[in-house]
């Protein structure tokens, strides 16, 4: 759903594309560089 004023709503289901297996929650596009940084931090040992 899409709205500008929280009164009138527009259906957007036909425009939505999600990865296979996505269930509930939020899905968003993340730039590859951000993912690379996060993955690099994940592999570092914690203090």
N, CA, C and O atoms as a GROMACS GRO file, in nm:
protein
  188
    1UNK      N    1   0.084  -0.117   0.000
    1UNK     CA    2   0.000   0.000   0.000
    1UNK      C    3   0.089   0.124   0.000
    1UNK      O    4   0.199   0.123   0.055
    2UNK      N    5   0.039   0.229  -0.062
    2UNK     CA    6   0.113   0.354  -0.072
    2UNK      C    7   0.018   0.469  -0.039
    2UNK      O    8  -0.098   0.469  -0.081
    3UNK      N    9   0.068   0.565   0.036
    3UNK     CA   10  -0.013   0.682   0.069
    3UNK      C   11   0.076   0.804   0.084
    3UNK      O   12   0.194   0.794   0.117
    4UNK      N   13   0.018   0.917   0.060
    4UNK     CA   14   0.087   1.044   0.085
    4UNK      C   15   0.023   1.116   0.204
    4UNK      O   16   0.087   1.200   0.267
    5UNK      N   17  -0.102   1.083   0.233
    5UNK     CA   18  -0.173   1.157   0.337
    5UNK      C   19  -0.236   1.068   0.445
    5UNK      O   20  -0.302   1.119   0.536
    6UNK      N   21  -0.216   0.937   0.438
    6UNK     CA   22  -0.272   0.839   0.531
    6UNK      C   23  -0.425   0.840   0.532
    6UNK      O   24  -0.487   0.792   0.627
    7UNK      N   25  -0.484   0.894   0.427
    7UNK     CA   26  -0.629   0.891   0.409
    7UNK      C   27  -0.662   0.809   0.284
    7UNK      O   28  -0.741   0.715   0.288
    8UNK      N   29  -0.600   0.847   0.173
    8UNK     CA   30  -0.617   0.774   0.048
    8UNK      C   31  -0.500   0.676   0.032
    8UNK      O   32  -0.384   0.715   0.047
    9UNK      N   33  -0.532   0.549   0.002
    9UNK     CA   34  -0.431   0.445  -0.013
    9UNK      C   35  -0.435   0.387  -0.153
    9UNK      O   36  -0.543   0.373  -0.211
   10UNK      N   37  -0.320   0.353  -0.207
   10UNK     CA   38  -0.311   0.293  -0.340
   10UNK      C   39  -0.249   0.154  -0.327
   10UNK      O   40  -0.148   0.136  -0.258
   11UNK      N   41  -0.309   0.056  -0.394
   11UNK     CA   42  -0.256  -0.080  -0.398
   11UNK      C   43  -0.125  -0.082  -0.475
   11UNK      O   44  -0.116  -0.020  -0.581
   12UNK      N   45  -0.026  -0.151  -0.426
   12UNK     CA   46   0.105  -0.158  -0.491
   12UNK      C   47   0.154  -0.302  -0.508
   12UNK      O   48   0.269  -0.322  -0.547
   13UNK      N   49   0.071  -0.400  -0.480
   13UNK     CA   50   0.114  -0.540  -0.482
   13UNK      C   51   0.176  -0.582  -0.614
   13UNK      O   52   0.272  -0.660  -0.616
   14UNK      N   53   0.124  -0.533  -0.725
   14UNK     CA   54   0.177  -0.575  -0.855
   14UNK      C   55   0.316  -0.518  -0.881
   14UNK      O   56   0.386  -0.566  -0.970
   15UNK      N   57   0.357  -0.418  -0.806
   15UNK     CA   58   0.489  -0.357  -0.824
   15UNK      C   59   0.593  -0.415  -0.728
   15UNK      O   60   0.712  -0.387  -0.742
   16UNK      N   61   0.550  -0.495  -0.631
   16UNK     CA   62   0.638  -0.547  -0.528
   16UNK      C   63   0.708  -0.673  -0.576
   16UNK      O   64   0.644  -0.766  -0.624
   17UNK      N   65   0.840  -0.675  -0.561
   17UNK     CA   66   0.920  -0.792  -0.593
   17UNK      C   67   1.003  -0.825  -0.470
   17UNK      O   68   1.079  -0.741  -0.421
   18UNK      N   69   0.990  -0.947  -0.419
   18UNK     CA   70   1.065  -0.989  -0.301
   18UNK      C   71   1.140  -1.118  -0.331
   18UNK      O   72   1.098  -1.195  -0.417
   19UNK      N   73   1.251  -1.142  -0.263
   19UNK     CA   74   1.326  -1.265  -0.286
   19UNK      C   75   1.242  -1.388  -0.250
   19UNK      O   76   1.157  -1.380  -0.162
   20UNK      N   77   1.265  -1.501  -0.317
   20UNK     CA   78   1.193  -1.623  -0.283
   20UNK      C   79   1.216  -1.659  -0.136
   20UNK      O   80   1.327  -1.643  -0.085
   21UNK      N   81   1.114  -1.706  -0.071
   21UNK     CA   82   1.125  -1.747   0.069
   21UNK      C   83   1.102  -1.636   0.169
   21UNK      O   84   1.098  -1.662   0.289
   22UNK      N   85   1.087  -1.512   0.123
   22UNK     CA   86   1.060  -1.401   0.214
   22UNK      C   87   0.924  -1.422   0.277
   22UNK      O   88   0.826  -1.450   0.208
   23UNK      N   89   0.917  -1.408   0.408
   23UNK     CA   90   0.790  -1.428   0.477
   23UNK      C   91   0.737  -1.294   0.526
   23UNK      O   92   0.699  -1.211   0.444
   24UNK      N   93   0.734  -1.273   0.654
   24UNK     CA   94   0.683  -1.146   0.705
   24UNK      C   95   0.798  -1.060   0.755
   24UNK      O   96   0.910  -1.109   0.768
   25UNK      N   97   0.772  -0.937   0.782
   25UNK     CA   98   0.876  -0.845   0.827
   25UNK      C   99   0.907  -0.744   0.718
   25UNK      O  100   0.828  -0.724   0.626
   26UNK      N  101   1.020  -0.682   0.730
   26UNK     CA  102   1.057  -0.579   0.634
   26UNK      C  103   1.164  -0.632   0.538
   26UNK      O  104   1.254  -0.704   0.580
   27UNK      N  105   1.152  -0.599   0.414
   27UNK     CA  106   1.253  -0.631   0.314
   27UNK      C  107   1.294  -0.500   0.248
   27UNK      O  108   1.209  -0.418   0.214
   28UNK      N  109   1.424  -0.481   0.229
   28UNK     CA  110   1.470  -0.358   0.168
   28UNK      C  111   1.594  -0.386   0.085
   28UNK      O  112   1.662  -0.487   0.105
   29UNK      N  113   1.624  -0.297  -0.006
   29UNK     CA  114   1.742  -0.306  -0.089
   29UNK      C  115   1.860  -0.243  -0.016
   29UNK      O  116   1.849  -0.132   0.037
   30UNK      N  117   1.970  -0.314  -0.012
   30UNK     CA  118   2.090  -0.264   0.054
   30UNK      C  119   2.204  -0.265  -0.048
   30UNK      O  120   2.225  -0.366  -0.116
   31UNK      N  121   2.277  -0.154  -0.060
   31UNK     CA  122   2.389  -0.150  -0.153
   31UNK      C  123   2.494  -0.257  -0.120
   31UNK      O  124   2.517  -0.287  -0.003
   32UNK      N  125   2.556  -0.313  -0.222
   32UNK     CA  126   2.656  -0.418  -0.203
   32UNK      C  127   2.769  -0.378  -0.110
   32UNK      O  128   2.816  -0.459  -0.031
   33UNK      N  129   2.813  -0.253  -0.119
   33UNK     CA  130   2.923  -0.205  -0.034
   33UNK      C  131   2.885  -0.214   0.114
   33UNK      O  132   2.970  -0.246   0.198
   34UNK      N  133   2.760  -0.186   0.146
   34UNK     CA  134   2.714  -0.193   0.285
   34UNK      C  135   2.718  -0.338   0.332
   34UNK      O  136   2.762  -0.367   0.443
   35UNK      N  137   2.671  -0.429   0.248
   35UNK     CA  138   2.672  -0.571   0.283
   35UNK      C  139   2.815  -0.619   0.304
   35UNK      O  140   2.843  -0.693   0.399
   36UNK      N  141   2.906  -0.578   0.216
   36UNK     CA  142   3.046  -0.617   0.229
   36UNK      C  143   3.104  -0.571   0.363
   36UNK      O  144   3.175  -0.647   0.429
   37UNK      N  145   3.074  -0.447   0.403
   37UNK     CA  146   3.123  -0.395   0.532
   37UNK      C  147   3.066  -0.475   0.648
   37UNK      O  148   3.138  -0.509   0.742
   38UNK      N  149   2.937  -0.505   0.642
   38UNK     CA  150   2.874  -0.581   0.749
   38UNK      C  151   2.933  -0.723   0.758
   38UNK      O  152   2.960  -0.773   0.868
   39UNK      N  153   2.952  -0.784   0.645
   39UNK     CA  154   3.007  -0.919   0.644
   39UNK      C  155   3.151  -0.920   0.696
   39UNK      O  156   3.191  -1.013   0.765
   40UNK      N  157   3.228  -0.816   0.664
   40UNK     CA  158   3.366  -0.806   0.714
   40UNK      C  159   3.366  -0.790   0.865
   40UNK      O  160   3.451  -0.848   0.933
   41UNK      N  161   3.273  -0.713   0.919
   41UNK     CA  162   3.265  -0.695   1.064
   41UNK      C  163   3.223  -0.824   1.131
   41UNK      O  164   3.269  -0.855   1.241
   42UNK      N  165   3.136  -0.899   1.067
   42UNK     CA  166   3.087  -1.025   1.124
   42UNK      C  167   3.201  -1.125   1.141
   42UNK      O  168   3.203  -1.202   1.237
   43UNK      N  169   3.296  -1.124   1.049
   43UNK     CA  170   3.404  -1.223   1.053
   43UNK      C  171   3.517  -1.185   1.150
   43UNK      O  172   3.605  -1.267   1.177
   44UNK      N  173   3.515  -1.063   1.201
   44UNK     CA  174   3.617  -1.021   1.297
   44UNK      C  175   3.583  -1.078   1.435
   44UNK      O  176   3.466  -1.079   1.475
   45UNK      N  177   3.684  -1.125   1.509
   45UNK     CA  178   3.656  -1.173   1.646
   45UNK      C  179   3.613  -1.058   1.736
   45UNK      O  180   3.666  -0.948   1.726
   46UNK      N  181   3.519  -1.085   1.823
   46UNK     CA  182   3.475  -0.980   1.916
   46UNK      C  183   3.571  -0.972   2.035
   46UNK      O  184   3.628  -1.074   2.075
   47UNK      N  185   3.590  -0.852   2.091
   47UNK     CA  186   3.686  -0.833   2.201
   47UNK      C  187   3.645  -0.905   2.328
   47UNK      O  188   3.716  -0.898   2.428
   0.00000   0.00000   0.00000
